[in-house]
């Protein structure tokens, strides 16, 4: 059974992950699309260098190029939720990025 990828949507209908990706440099967008396709194909089996587990429920998808783009995601059944996206600027994932992802995941749990 295939995986389904969805992006987090605010109560106002905004999709911050999609909006961020659209604003990225044109050279990184195909790389982002590629790692999302890999995630959709392989689901839980996707590992480094493309994916890394951050918490018990949150994972990080990695798109590498001039900019290091990270997309946090979580699994709910056969659906993969893209929760948050940011430019990686430090060795360790900042706590505020994980916190944002956890809050958004709670919003999805309420659906």
C-alpha positions as CSV (number, residue, x, y, z in Angstrom):
1,X,0.0,0.0,0.0
2,X,1.5,3.4,-1.0
3,X,2.3,6.2,1.3
4,X,0.4,9.5,1.0
5,X,2.1,12.8,1.6
6,X,0.2,15.8,3.0
7,X,1.4,19.2,4.2
8,X,0.3,20.8,7.4
9,X,-2.4,23.4,6.9
10,X,-3.3,26.2,9.4
11,X,-6.8,27.0,10.4
12,X,-6.8,29.9,7.9
13,X,-5.9,27.5,5.1
14,X,-2.3,28.5,4.8
15,X,0.3,25.8,4.0
16,X,3.6,27.1,5.4
17,X,5.7,24.2,4.0
18,X,4.4,24.7,0.5
19,X,4.9,28.5,0.7
20,X,8.4,28.2,2.0
21,X,9.4,25.7,-0.8
22,X,7.9,28.0,-3.5
23,X,10.1,30.8,-2.1
24,X,13.3,28.8,-2.3
25,X,16.1,29.2,-4.9
26,X,15.2,27.5,-8.2
27,X,18.2,25.1,-7.9
28,X,17.1,23.6,-4.6
29,X,13.4,23.0,-5.5
30,X,14.1,19.9,-7.7
31,X,16.2,18.4,-4.8
32,X,13.4,19.1,-2.4
33,X,10.9,17.4,-4.7
34,X,13.2,14.4,-5.1
35,X,13.6,13.8,-1.4
36,X,9.8,14.1,-0.9
37,X,9.3,11.5,-3.7
38,X,11.8,9.2,-2.0
39,X,9.9,9.6,1.3
40,X,6.6,8.9,-0.5
41,X,8.1,5.7,-2.1
42,X,10.0,4.4,0.9
43,X,8.2,5.7,4.0
44,X,9.6,4.4,7.3
45,X,12.5,2.7,5.4
46,X,14.1,6.0,4.2
47,X,17.3,6.6,6.2
48,X,20.4,8.8,6.2
49,X,21.5,10.7,4.3
50,X,17.9,11.6,3.3
51,X,16.1,11.2,6.6
52,X,16.9,11.4,10.3
53,X,14.8,10.7,13.4
54,X,14.6,13.7,15.7
55,X,12.1,12.6,18.4
56,X,9.9,9.6,19.0
57,X,7.4,10.9,16.4
58,X,9.3,13.6,14.4
59,X,11.7,13.0,11.5
60,X,13.8,15.4,9.4
61,X,13.9,15.2,5.6
62,X,17.2,16.6,4.2
63,X,17.6,18.4,0.9
64,X,21.2,19.3,0.2
65,X,22.6,22.0,-2.0
66,X,23.9,25.6,-1.6
67,X,21.2,25.8,1.0
68,X,20.6,23.0,3.5
69,X,16.8,22.7,3.7
70,X,15.2,20.5,6.3
71,X,11.5,19.4,6.3
72,X,10.2,17.9,9.5
73,X,7.5,15.2,9.2
74,X,5.6,12.6,11.0
75,X,3.7,9.4,10.2
76,X,-0.1,9.0,10.9
77,X,-1.3,5.7,9.6
78,X,-0.3,5.6,5.9
79,X,-0.1,9.4,5.7
80,X,3.1,11.3,6.0
81,X,2.6,14.8,7.3
82,X,5.1,17.5,6.3
83,X,5.0,19.8,9.3
84,X,7.7,22.4,9.1
85,X,10.5,23.6,6.9
86,X,13.6,25.7,7.6
87,X,17.1,26.4,6.4
88,X,19.7,24.5,8.4
89,X,22.4,26.8,9.7
90,X,23.8,24.9,12.7
91,X,25.1,21.4,13.3
92,X,22.3,20.5,15.6
93,X,18.6,21.0,14.8
94,X,17.4,24.0,16.8
95,X,14.9,23.2,19.6
96,X,12.5,25.9,18.3
97,X,12.2,24.1,15.0
98,X,11.4,20.8,16.7
99,X,8.9,22.6,19.0
100,X,7.1,24.2,16.0
101,X,6.9,20.7,14.5
102,X,5.5,19.2,17.7
103,X,2.8,21.9,18.0
104,X,1.8,21.4,14.4
105,X,1.6,17.6,14.9
106,X,-0.7,18.2,17.9
107,X,-3.0,20.2,15.5
108,X,-3.1,17.3,13.1
109,X,-3.9,14.9,16.0
110,X,-6.9,17.0,16.6
111,X,-8.4,16.4,13.2
